[in-house]
Amino acid sequence: MPGFEKFDDAERKEVQEVLETGVLFRYGFDAARKGRWKAFEFEKAFSERLGVRHCHLCASGTAALSIALAACGIGAGDEVIVPPFTFVATVEAVLLAGAVPVFAEIDETLCLDPDAVEKALTDRTKAVIVVHMCGAMARIDALSALCRKRSVTLIEDACQSVGASFQGKALGTFGRMGCFSFDPVKTITCGEGGAVVTDDETRYRVAAGFADHGHDHEGTDRGREGHPFLGTNFRISELNAAVGLAQLKKLDAFLAIQRAHKHKLVERLRPFPHVTMRQIPDEAGDSATFLSFFLPDEAAARKTAAALAEKGVDGCFYWYDNNWHYLRQWDHIKALKAPAILPIMLVEPRPDYRSVHLPRSDEIMGRTISMQIKLSWTDAELENRMDAMARVFDAIG
Ligand SMILES: *Cc1c(COP(=O)(O)O)cnc(C)c1O
């Protein structure tokens, strides 16, 4: 799964090229940089890879979400529908935009359930952020049709799903904007980095400006650029972009390894009818960073998670107890604890996240285990792992 497993001379060469010029900044310094524009090069290559018109590379996936919200005009008091199962950054970005997260149920895709999203729509709903969790897709066709019909902005958090697709179209290109992360543990990594992609030229310009103090990036003299609106600094450095460029060239090779490993795991686990696989609307498009599976109930899942750990099957996540990825344990978010007063505290009536009740999501997450699929497994390691898993599943069944 994580790209850092496969660093070699390619990353070192890209970084070295930046260090040779001394220009670590992604804009300007035209003469000194000797034609090296790593961030721009990444943006071009990434847009081409995804089949989308525009990409803006930025500091992190979290920054990408903030940029997408700003570029889509989502702000104070706007309701944004989000899933309860995601990395907490999705919710942070909404809260810090001054908007109001509204949680809707997930289904057995482990992503937002389109019917639940429809029920959660109100006349204050401005956006839906669908999160393609653990490498694979939500029912993105139904969600985009719903958002189009109801004139709600769809933003995709594809931070965990770079390289994944639905019916041949890249995840992150269905919504008005798609967000990606290249943090240290993602499928490809920049060290720290993220990206927003869109086909919409205007939103792209706002995104690139917002991430750079509102600069309009017109002309060749940065000192004379205009500032049509305010922004902030969500920029990436050339050093990080250089690492990302080398990693992007390896993405297809990474996907092939992950998919081959997943295929073997799925074949091997087929004889255990009490272990069922996560629903994936288009299996061929799964980036296969994880194998996510269901046990019949919470008790069986807890027993299985403990037995897998005991047998040394590492990299398994029981998200239901995890305090970064599932609402149940987000006490700080529920209490709206922040260093300063958040805009949401001024919303009337103030939402009370302690009383959010999502029985279906609880039921699903209670019996879900995800196992990281590593790039570096040898055939022997994978065989041992599958043997150990088979023994655990035998004992549980
Ligand atoms: C990793 C991740 C993010 C945030 O990305 P960073 O680059 O770590 O800021 C956002 N959403 C999801 C679903 C993620 O997995």
The ligand as an ORCA input file, in Angstrom:
! r2SCAN-3c Opt
* xyz 0 1
  C      -5.174     10.933      4.298
  C      -6.548     11.424      4.150
  C      -6.870     12.791      4.153
  C      -5.896     13.862      4.489
  O      -4.711     13.850      3.789
  P      -3.375     14.491      4.409
  O      -2.492     14.586      3.207
  O      -2.850     13.547      5.442
  O      -3.728     15.822      4.947
  C      -8.179     13.165      3.917
  N      -9.136     12.253      3.717
  C      -8.883     10.939      3.717
  C      -9.994      9.979      3.473
  C      -7.585     10.475      3.969
  O      -7.341      9.165      4.023
*
